[in-house]
């Protein structure tokens, strides 16, 4: 009977040790597998295209270092995606700017040459009033064509409008140009 009791006590002790060992192993396994499972879930989210995937884990061991590296990688990936989107938008704007500049510049040169040619032909004729109107019209059109040309050039240089260039203007010359435009309009409507 004494032997049986000793064996029963020994088996009970071994059983308790096995139970405690299983509990400790379970806790350690959970502590190790939880970050790995979270890492797997986070990589699955990333592969599906989700943004700002981050694992919150405060550990100072190898798994903590792995999770920290993963979080850095996802932030860097997000930054790279943003830079790529920005570069794609800039490339699209550059293409648009190039096409618009081309379309604006095409008619400008013939317009400028035509008005200059018209003026040179008319110089030979001696009608002073028409000559004055034609001179002012030529200056006005050439100036506007030059402005359009500058805008088109600036737009082609990455779609930027030219900086404002404030300058003093003679209001009398502007009013005189307006008057002559109105006067020309009246003559052509008569």
Secondary structure, 3 states (H helix, E strand, C coil): CHHHHHHHHHHHHHHHHHHHHHHHHHHHHHHHHHHHHHHHHHHHHHHCCCCCCCCCCCCCCHHHHHHHHHHHHHHHHHHHHHHHHHHHHHHHHHHHHHHHHHHHHHHHHHHHHHHHHHHHHHCCCCCHHHHHHHHHHHHHHHHHHHHHHHHHHHHHCCCCCCCCCCCCCCHHHHHHHHHHHHHHHHHHHC
